[in-house]
Every structure is written in structure tokens, then in C-alpha cells.
Amino acid sequence: MGATATLSESGLVAEPGQEISCSVTVRNAGRVVDQFAIEVVGDPGAWATAEPATVNLLPGETGTVVVRFAPPRSSDVRAGLIPFGVRVFSSEDPAGSVVEEGTLQLGAFTEVTAEVVPAKVEAGAKADFEVAVDNRGNHPVAIELSALDPEDELDFELERNRADLAPGTAAFIRLRTRPRKRFLRGQPVRHRFQVFVVADDAEPLKTEGTMVQRQLLPKWLLPALAALLVLLLALVTLWFTVLRPAVKSAAREAAQEQNQEVIKAAQEAGGAAGEAKKEADQAKQNSEDAMKAVGLTPPPDGAPPGPRASNGVPNPAGNANGTPTDFRVAADAAVDSNVNRFAEFPYAMPDATKTLVVTDLILQNPRGDNGTLRLLRDAGGTKTVLLEVGLANFRDLDHHWLQAWRFAPGEKIVLAVSCQTPGGGGRCTPSVSFSGGSNRPDQINPSRKANATA
């Protein structure tokens, strides 16, 4: 065995910023002269020293070494019980080195600082500050904040009035100040205020800030308004003295030129009208001569010729196309596994005495349903298929016919849907928009009646 070590005190008590010491007795337990190095291990090793750091001892001889502890007054070293060890290292018998353990009870100290950041703010209606509070002590502290305006001219709004700070940390608490009286114009007013910070086991702290209250109207506003007024007056003067007379003169000249052109055009049109009248009279005379030559009697002057259809039969209705119509039929069909079964949605004309004429169709399948859509003609219970399309083939589809569909009075249009796979829910919802016209039977040309009944 190389050495033995004994501490004079195994439990020490120290205060931050002060020095405390103890002694360690070292004995050479070996059989040769040996040199021993003394070192403090653990957290206190950074601020502990051994005097002397080495001792030379004969076999069986003892020596005393003083160990000094100087804990700093800093938040880096926390208050409380701190263990340490004193190691005695033998140069001749390293395996015989020993460590003697002890503890050091470090006292607590409180040190809190506070500051208003920034110290001065200029504003019109409100100003925002931050209260920076630092805990520079070596133990946690709880703080309370309050703000005071000696002149009682400000209202305060603290983000929070309490905070817990660990050693070596800081808190930034927002503080908003609002002046109780405001003014549109005037000189800035300085408002000084104080913030008090009270920490556990410490004297209350006081820090100060200043709000410089400005006028609410910007300083540049009145000069800008004055400059704008001067500019408007200058423009008005320019208009009445220069621009308006010039515009009137230019308008008068343009009106005179246009008037001359209109007179010239009217004279030319009068000459052309005379020539056209002569040509019309000659054409009328030629037409009467041709009718007399084939044995026909010319119509009297002023009698308009009656309308005739393409087959020569008079058409009392002229070219009337009836009443325009536009309607939409929408389906709401449930899913059906039988592709041959259709859900029907009929449409009947509101006026059963009219014939429905359809020239345009718009088929819509916005959700991408899957199935089959049919358009049927229902004539007294007898149904015929007019159009059949697959829903999966379109989202929007337009149809236009030169030969229109005609539905006689009493007939119905039926929208039939076989729904297999709905696109956006549990049902298929395609729709068809129809457009065209409607006529009473007595308003249809005889030739068209023949086509409708055939």
C-alpha cells in the first residue's frame, strides 16, 4: 500500500466569495521514499488549491497539506451540498493512491437586476417596452413586477406581473403604456414612469423609462394639404384662363367642320336618293309590264304581298317562331345493379295546349357518375328512345339540331338514368338543359304541321 490520507473535516460550510480551508494528513505506508501529489477532484476542483501540492515522505513518515476552497460569487456555482474528493497520488506505487471524500455546503446569495428596454420610446397613442430582469444569484427566485406613473398620466399593461427565474437566467416581460389624454397637434410631452421588481429575500428594485408622447397628426400632413390646395388653385386658374377657352375654340371649330361635312353628305345623299327613285320607278314599270305579258293583274299601289310557304300555300303566321323556352331536368337516381332498370324523371309542358320545339341540349355530369342516360318521348304511355349516352363518356356535352325535336301537346320528355357507380356520393345526379321554342298548334305553318303529324 502506497499511502493513507485523513481529512481534518469531512463536512465544510462556505459562503460564496469567501475562503475556507481544511487539512489532510498524508502517511507513507510504503517501504521506500515516495513523492505524493495532492489534488481536489469534483466540482470544487475548479476553485480549490492544495498547499503544498506535493510532499516527499520517508517510509512510515506523515505530512500535512492544507486544502483551500474559494467558491466564487457567481450564478455558475449553485447553492447547496457539493461533494468533493482529495486524491493522494503516489509516484512510486500508483496503485496505492487513495481518495478521501468530503462535502461542502455552499450558502445562497440573491442578486437580481432589472432594466427597461428601450429606456425611451416616442409614440402618439401607445408605446411598447420590455422589462429585462436577470437573476445573477446562485439559487432560483420568484419576482413580482408593478408599474407606477408619478404624474398619474399613463395606463400600464404588463404581459405578466410574476415570473420564476433560475440562476443565471433572464426574463423579458412586455410593458405597454398608453397616455390617458391625447392631442392632434402640439409639442411632444415626456412621461416618466417607474417599474418596481420585488424578489425573494432581496430589496425591491426600481428602474425607470420614458414615453415621449407625440401629436396624433403626422407633421408632414398640414404642409402636404397646403401644397395640395395651392396645386388645386393653380389647376383651376389654368383651366379658366387657358384650357377652357382653348377647348371651347377647338370644339367650335370641330363642330363647324362637322356641320359642313353633314351638309355635304346630305346633299350627296339627296342626289343619290333621286337617282334611286328613278331606278325604282323604272323597275316597277318593268315588273308590271312583265305581269301583263303573262296575263296577271299587277297589285294596286301600297298593297304588300302576302307571305307564302315554300310549297306555295299562304302562311298566315308569317315567320313567327313561337315563344322561346328554356328549362332543365335533373336526375337523382339511386345505385342499381341491374343495368337495364332505369329511374325516370318526366317533364311536362306547363301549357298543355302548346307544341314544344327543342333545338339545343346541354348534358351535364359534373361528378363523373357511371351508368347510362336516356331521353324518351312519352306519348300517352308509349315511350320511344330519342337519345342514349354513357355517363362515363362525358362531363359536359352539347347537342344542336338543324331539324328540331317537336313534342305535340300532351307529350312528355322523360329523363331516364341507370346508375351503377356514383362519382361523389350515394346517388347519380346528371342533368339535361333544353332550349328552343313553343307554339300553339294553330301557329304552326301548314307544311310543318304535316311534318309533325307524319
C-alpha positions as CSV (number, residue, x, y, z in Angstrom):
1,M,0.0,0.0,0.0
2,G,1.5,3.4,-1.1
3,A,-0.3,6.0,1.1
4,T,-3.1,6.8,3.5
5,A,-5.0,10.2,3.8
6,T,-7.2,11.7,6.6
7,L,-9.3,14.9,6.3
8,S,-9.4,17.1,9.4
9,E,-13.1,17.9,8.5
10,S,-15.3,15.9,6.2
11,G,-18.1,18.4,6.1
12,L,-17.4,22.0,5.3
13,V,-19.6,25.1,5.2
14,A,-18.7,28.1,2.9
15,E,-20.2,31.3,1.6
16,P,-19.9,32.5,-2.0
17,G,-17.0,34.9,-2.4
18,Q,-15.3,33.7,0.9
19,E,-12.5,31.2,1.5
20,I,-12.5,28.2,3.8
21,S,-9.8,25.5,4.4
22,C,-9.1,22.1,5.9
23,S,-6.1,19.9,6.3
24,V,-5.3,16.4,5.0
25,T,-2.7,14.2,6.8
26,V,-0.7,12.0,4.4
27,R,1.2,9.0,5.6
28,N,3.8,7.0,3.5
29,A,2.7,3.4,4.0
30,G,5.3,2.0,1.7
31,R,8.9,0.8,2.2
32,V,10.7,3.4,0.1
33,V,10.9,7.1,-0.1
34,D,7.9,8.4,-2.1
35,Q,6.6,11.6,-3.5
36,F,2.8,12.2,-3.2
37,A,0.8,14.7,-5.3
38,I,-2.4,16.1,-3.7
39,E,-5.4,17.1,-5.9
40,V,-9.0,18.1,-5.3
41,V,-11.4,16.3,-7.6
42,G,-15.1,17.0,-8.3
43,D,-16.9,20.4,-8.9
44,P,-14.9,22.3,-6.3
45,G,-11.7,21.3,-8.1
46,A,-12.0,24.4,-10.3
47,W,-11.8,26.7,-7.3
48,A,-9.7,24.7,-4.7
49,T,-5.9,24.5,-4.2
50,A,-3.6,22.3,-2.1
51,E,-0.6,23.7,-0.3
52,P,1.9,22.3,-0.8
53,A,0.8,20.4,-4.0
54,T,3.4,17.6,-3.4
55,V,5.1,16.1,-0.3
56,N,8.1,13.8,-0.1
57,L,7.9,11.3,2.8
58,L,10.2,8.5,4.2
59,P,8.6,5.1,4.9
60,G,6.2,5.5,7.8
61,E,6.5,9.3,7.8
62,T,3.5,11.6,7.8
63,G,2.9,15.1,6.3
64,T,0.1,17.7,6.5
65,V,-1.3,19.5,3.4
66,V,-3.7,22.5,3.6
67,V,-6.7,22.4,1.1
68,R,-8.3,25.8,0.5
69,F,-11.8,26.3,-1.1
70,A,-12.6,29.7,-2.6
71,P,-16.2,29.4,-4.2
72,P,-16.9,32.4,-6.5
73,R,-19.9,34.7,-6.0
74,S,-21.4,33.7,-9.3
75,S,-24.6,32.1,-10.6
76,D,-22.5,29.4,-12.2
77,V,-21.9,27.7,-8.8
78,R,-25.3,26.7,-7.4
79,A,-26.0,26.9,-3.7
80,G,-26.4,23.6,-1.8
81,L,-24.4,20.5,-0.8
82,I,-21.4,19.9,-3.1
83,P,-19.4,16.6,-2.8
84,F,-15.6,16.6,-3.4
85,G,-12.6,14.3,-3.0
86,V,-8.9,14.8,-2.1
87,R,-6.8,12.4,-4.1
88,V,-3.3,11.5,-2.9
89,F,-1.3,10.1,-5.8
90,S,1.9,8.0,-5.2
91,S,4.6,8.3,-7.8
92,E,6.3,5.1,-6.6
93,D,3.2,3.0,-6.2
94,P,0.4,4.4,-8.4
95,A,-1.9,1.5,-7.5
96,G,-1.6,2.5,-3.8
97,S,-3.0,6.0,-4.4
98,V,-6.1,7.0,-2.3
99,V,-9.0,9.4,-2.4
100,E,-10.5,10.9,0.7
101,E,-14.1,12.2,0.3
102,G,-15.9,15.1,1.9
103,T,-18.8,17.6,1.3
104,L,-19.0,21.4,1.1
105,Q,-22.3,23.2,2.0
106,L,-22.4,26.4,-0.1
107,G,-24.6,29.2,1.1
108,A,-27.0,31.1,-1.1
109,F,-26.9,34.7,-2.2
110,T,-29.5,36.7,-4.1
111,E,-28.7,39.3,-6.8
112,V,-31.4,40.5,-9.2
113,T,-31.1,43.3,-11.7
114,A,-33.8,45.0,-13.8
115,E,-33.8,47.4,-16.8
116,V,-36.5,49.0,-19.0
117,V,-35.6,48.4,-22.7
118,P,-35.5,50.7,-24.5
119,A,-35.2,53.5,-22.0
120,K,-37.2,56.0,-24.2
121,V,-39.9,55.5,-26.8
122,E,-41.6,58.2,-28.9
123,A,-45.2,57.4,-29.9
124,G,-48.6,59.0,-30.4
125,A,-51.2,56.6,-28.9
126,K,-49.2,53.7,-27.3
127,A,-45.6,52.7,-26.6
128,D,-44.1,49.2,-26.1
129,F,-41.3,48.5,-23.7
130,E,-39.7,45.4,-22.2
131,V,-38.6,44.9,-18.6
132,A,-35.4,42.8,-18.6
133,V,-34.9,41.0,-15.2
134,D,-31.7,39.0,-14.6
135,N,-31.1,36.5,-11.8
136,R,-27.4,36.7,-11.1
137,G,-27.7,34.8,-7.8
138,N,-27.0,31.1,-7.2
139,H,-30.5,29.9,-6.4
140,P,-34.0,30.3,-8.1
141,V,-36.0,33.4,-7.2
142,A,-39.6,34.4,-7.8
143,I,-40.2,38.1,-8.8
144,E,-43.2,40.4,-8.9
145,L,-43.5,43.5,-11.1
146,S,-45.6,46.7,-10.9
147,A,-45.5,49.9,-12.8
148,L,-46.1,53.4,-11.5
149,D,-46.5,56.8,-13.1
150,P,-45.8,59.6,-10.5
151,E,-47.9,62.1,-12.5
152,D,-50.8,59.6,-13.0
153,E,-51.0,60.3,-16.7
154,L,-50.3,56.8,-18.1
155,D,-52.1,53.5,-18.1
156,F,-50.0,50.4,-18.0
157,E,-50.4,46.9,-19.4
158,L,-48.0,44.2,-18.2
159,E,-47.8,41.0,-20.1
160,R,-47.4,39.2,-16.7
161,N,-46.6,40.5,-13.2
162,R,-44.9,37.4,-11.8
163,A,-42.0,35.2,-13.0
164,D,-39.8,32.5,-11.7
165,L,-36.1,32.7,-12.6
166,A,-33.4,30.0,-12.4
167,P,-29.9,31.1,-11.6
168,G,-28.1,32.7,-14.5
169,T,-31.3,33.3,-16.5
170,A,-33.3,36.4,-17.5
171,A,-36.9,37.2,-18.2
172,F,-38.2,39.8,-20.8
173,I,-41.7,41.0,-19.9
174,R,-43.6,43.2,-22.3
175,L,-44.9,46.5,-20.9
176,R,-47.3,48.7,-22.9
177,T,-48.0,52.3,-21.9
178,R,-51.0,54.5,-23.1
179,P,-51.4,58.2,-22.3
180,R,-54.8,59.0,-20.8
181,K,-55.1,62.2,-22.8
182,R,-54.2,62.6,-26.5
183,F,-53.9,65.6,-28.7
184,L,-53.9,66.1,-32.5
185,R,-51.4,68.8,-32.6
186,G,-48.8,70.2,-30.2
187,Q,-45.4,69.8,-28.7
188,P,-44.2,66.4,-27.5
189,V,-44.9,65.6,-23.9
190,R,-42.5,63.5,-21.8
191,H,-44.0,60.9,-19.4
192,R,-41.6,59.3,-16.9
193,F,-42.6,56.1,-15.2
194,Q,-41.1,53.6,-12.8
195,V,-41.1,49.8,-12.7
196,F,-40.6,48.0,-9.3
197,V,-39.3,44.5,-9.1
198,V,-39.6,42.6,-5.9
199,A,-37.6,39.4,-5.5
200,D,-37.5,36.8,-2.6
201,D,-35.0,37.8,0.2
202,A,-33.9,40.9,-1.6
203,E,-34.5,44.6,-1.5
204,P,-37.1,46.0,-4.1
205,L,-35.5,47.2,-7.3
206,K,-36.6,50.3,-9.2
207,T,-36.0,51.0,-12.9
208,E,-37.2,53.9,-15.0
209,G,-38.4,54.5,-18.5
210,T,-39.8,57.5,-20.6
211,M,-42.6,57.7,-23.1
212,V,-42.4,60.8,-25.3
213,Q,-46.0,61.4,-26.5
214,R,-46.2,63.0,-30.0
215,Q,-49.2,64.6,-31.7
216,L,-51.5,62.2,-33.5
217,L,-51.4,64.0,-36.8
218,P,-48.2,63.5,-38.8
219,K,-46.1,66.6,-39.0
220,W,-46.0,66.4,-42.8
221,L,-49.8,66.3,-43.1
222,L,-50.6,70.0,-42.9
223,P,-47.8,71.1,-45.2
224,A,-48.9,68.4,-47.7
225,L,-52.5,69.6,-47.5
226,A,-51.4,73.2,-48.0
227,A,-49.3,72.2,-51.1
228,L,-52.2,70.2,-52.4
229,L,-54.6,73.2,-52.0
230,V,-52.1,75.5,-53.8
231,L,-51.8,73.0,-56.6
232,L,-55.6,72.7,-57.0
233,L,-56.0,76.5,-57.1
234,A,-53.3,76.7,-59.8
235,L,-55.1,74.0,-61.8
236,V,-58.4,75.8,-61.5
237,T,-56.8,79.1,-62.6
238,L,-55.1,77.4,-65.5
239,W,-58.4,75.8,-66.6
240,F,-60.5,79.0,-66.6
241,T,-57.7,81.2,-68.1
242,V,-56.1,78.9,-70.7
243,L,-57.5,75.5,-71.1
244,R,-61.3,76.2,-71.1
245,P,-61.1,78.9,-73.8
246,A,-58.8,76.7,-75.9
247,V,-61.2,73.8,-75.5
248,K,-64.2,75.9,-76.5
249,S,-62.4,77.3,-79.5
250,A,-61.4,73.8,-80.6
251,A,-64.9,72.4,-80.0
252,R,-66.4,75.3,-82.0
253,E,-64.1,74.7,-85.0
254,A,-64.7,70.9,-84.9
255,A,-68.5,71.5,-84.8
256,Q,-68.3,73.8,-87.8
257,E,-66.2,71.3,-89.7
258,Q,-68.6,68.5,-88.8
259,N,-71.6,70.6,-89.8
260,Q,-70.1,71.3,-93.2
261,E,-69.4,67.6,-93.7
262,V,-73.0,66.8,-92.7
263,I,-74.4,69.4,-95.1
264,K,-72.2,68.0,-97.9
265,A,-73.2,64.3,-97.1
266,A,-76.9,65.3,-97.0
267,Q,-76.6,67.0,-100.4
268,E,-74.8,63.9,-101.9
269,A,-77.5,61.6,-100.3
270,G,-80.3,63.7,-101.8
271,G,-78.8,63.3,-105.2
272,A,-78.3,59.5,-104.7
273,A,-81.9,59.2,-103.5
274,G,-83.2,60.9,-106.6
275,E,-81.3,58.5,-108.8
276,A,-82.5,55.5,-106.7
277,K,-86.2,56.7,-107.0
278,K,-85.8,56.9,-110.8
279,E,-84.4,53.4,-110.9
280,A,-87.2,52.0,-108.6
281,D,-89.9,53.6,-110.8
282,Q,-88.3,52.0,-113.8
283,A,-88.1,48.6,-112.1
284,K,-91.8,48.8,-111.1
285,Q,-92.8,49.7,-114.6
286,N,-90.8,46.7,-115.9
287,S,-92.4,44.4,-113.4
288,E,-96.0,45.5,-114.3
289,D,-95.2,45.1,-118.0
290,A,-93.9,41.5,-117.3
291,M,-97.1,40.6,-115.3
292,K,-99.3,41.9,-118.0
293,A,-97.4,39.9,-120.6
294,V,-98.2,36.6,-118.8
295,G,-101.9,37.5,-118.1
296,L,-101.6,38.6,-114.4
297,T,-103.1,41.7,-112.9
298,P,-100.5,43.8,-111.0
299,P,-101.3,44.6,-107.4
300,P,-102.6,48.0,-106.5
301,D,-100.2,50.6,-105.2
302,G,-99.4,50.3,-101.5
303,A,-100.7,46.7,-101.1
304,P,-98.0,44.5,-99.5
305,P,-97.6,40.9,-100.9
306,G,-98.9,38.2,-98.6
307,P,-96.4,35.6,-97.1
308,R,-96.2,32.2,-98.7
309,A,-94.7,29.0,-97.6
310,S,-92.1,27.0,-99.7
311,N,-94.9,24.9,-101.3
312,G,-96.8,28.0,-102.4
313,V,-99.5,27.8,-99.7
314,P,-100.2,31.1,-97.9
315,N,-98.7,31.2,-94.4
316,P,-100.9,33.4,-92.1
317,A,-98.5,33.1,-89.3
318,G,-95.6,34.6,-91.3
319,N,-92.2,33.8,-89.9
320,A,-93.3,33.7,-86.2
321,N,-91.2,31.1,-84.3
322,G,-93.4,31.0,-81.2
323,T,-92.4,31.6,-77.6
324,P,-88.7,30.8,-76.7
325,T,-88.4,28.2,-74.0
326,D,-85.6,27.1,-71.7
327,F,-85.8,24.5,-68.9
328,R,-83.7,21.9,-67.1
329,V,-84.4,18.4,-66.0
330,A,-82.2,17.0,-63.1
331,A,-82.0,13.4,-62.0
332,D,-81.3,12.0,-58.5
333,A,-81.1,8.2,-59.1
334,A,-80.1,5.5,-56.6
335,V,-77.5,2.9,-57.4
336,D,-79.0,-0.1,-59.3
337,S,-77.0,-3.3,-60.1
338,N,-79.5,-4.0,-62.9
339,V,-78.1,-2.1,-65.9
340,N,-81.5,-2.5,-67.7
341,R,-83.5,-0.8,-65.0
342,F,-83.9,3.0,-65.3
343,A,-85.2,5.6,-62.9
344,E,-87.4,8.1,-64.8
345,F,-87.8,11.8,-64.3
346,P,-90.5,13.2,-66.6
347,Y,-91.1,16.8,-67.7
348,A,-94.5,18.1,-69.0
349,M,-95.1,21.5,-70.6
350,P,-96.8,23.9,-68.2
351,D,-99.2,24.8,-71.0
352,A,-100.6,21.5,-72.4
353,T,-102.0,23.3,-75.5
354,K,-98.6,24.2,-76.9
355,T,-96.2,22.2,-79.1
356,L,-92.6,22.0,-77.7
357,V,-89.8,22.6,-80.1
358,V,-86.3,21.6,-78.9
359,T,-83.1,22.6,-80.9
360,D,-80.4,22.6,-78.3
361,L,-79.3,20.2,-75.4
362,I,-76.7,20.5,-72.8
363,L,-75.9,17.3,-70.9
364,Q,-74.1,17.6,-67.6
365,N,-72.4,15.0,-65.4
366,P,-70.3,17.2,-63.0
367,R,-69.4,14.4,-60.5
368,G,-68.4,11.9,-63.1
369,D,-71.1,9.3,-62.4
370,N,-71.1,6.0,-64.2
371,G,-74.1,4.5,-65.9
372,T,-76.5,5.2,-68.8
373,L,-78.6,8.3,-69.6
374,R,-81.6,8.1,-71.9
375,L,-84.0,10.8,-73.3
376,L,-87.5,9.4,-74.0
377,R,-90.7,10.7,-75.7
378,D,-93.8,9.7,-73.7
379,A,-96.9,9.9,-76.0
380,G,-99.8,8.7,-74.0
381,G,-97.8,6.0,-72.2
382,T,-95.9,4.9,-75.3
383,K,-92.2,5.6,-74.8
384,T,-89.6,5.9,-77.5
385,V,-85.9,6.4,-77.0
386,L,-84.6,9.7,-78.6
387,L,-81.0,9.7,-77.3
388,E,-78.9,7.3,-75.2
389,V,-75.3,8.1,-73.9
390,G,-73.0,6.6,-71.3
391,L,-72.4,8.8,-68.2
392,A,-68.8,7.8,-68.1
393,N,-68.2,9.4,-71.6
394,F,-68.8,13.0,-70.7
395,R,-68.9,15.7,-68.0
396,D,-70.4,18.4,-70.3
397,L,-71.9,17.6,-73.7
398,D,-73.7,19.9,-76.1
399,H,-76.1,18.9,-78.9
400,H,-77.6,21.2,-81.6
401,W,-80.1,20.0,-84.3
402,L,-81.0,21.8,-87.5
403,Q,-84.0,19.5,-87.6
404,A,-85.6,20.3,-84.3
405,W,-87.4,17.8,-81.9
406,R,-91.1,18.5,-81.7
407,F,-93.4,17.3,-78.9
408,A,-97.1,17.6,-79.6
409,P,-99.5,18.9,-76.9
410,G,-99.8,16.3,-74.1
411,E,-96.5,14.5,-74.9
412,K,-93.7,14.5,-72.2
413,I,-90.0,14.5,-72.2
414,V,-88.6,11.8,-69.8
415,L,-85.0,11.7,-68.4
416,A,-84.2,8.1,-67.6
417,V,-81.0,7.1,-65.6
418,S,-79.5,3.7,-64.8
419,C,-76.9,4.4,-62.0
420,Q,-74.1,2.0,-61.5
421,T,-71.2,3.9,-59.8
422,P,-71.9,7.4,-58.4
423,G,-69.0,9.8,-58.6
424,G,-69.4,11.9,-55.4
425,G,-71.9,10.2,-53.1
426,G,-74.6,7.5,-52.9
427,R,-76.6,8.7,-56.0
428,C,-76.2,9.7,-59.6
429,T,-77.2,13.3,-60.4
430,P,-76.8,14.1,-64.1
431,S,-79.0,16.8,-65.7
432,V,-80.1,18.0,-69.1
433,S,-80.9,21.6,-70.1
434,F,-83.3,22.1,-73.1
435,S,-83.8,25.2,-75.2
436,G,-85.9,26.0,-78.2
437,G,-89.5,27.4,-78.6
438,S,-93.1,26.6,-78.2
439,N,-96.1,27.2,-80.4
440,R,-99.8,26.7,-80.3
441,P,-101.0,24.2,-83.0
442,D,-102.7,26.9,-84.9
443,Q,-99.5,28.9,-85.1
444,I,-97.5,26.2,-87.0
445,N,-97.0,26.5,-90.7
446,P,-99.2,24.0,-92.7
447,S,-96.1,22.4,-94.0
448,R,-94.6,22.0,-90.5
449,K,-98.0,20.6,-89.3
450,A,-97.7,17.9,-92.0
451,N,-94.2,17.0,-90.8
452,A,-95.3,16.9,-87.2
453,T,-98.2,14.5,-87.8
454,A,-96.4,12.3,-90.2
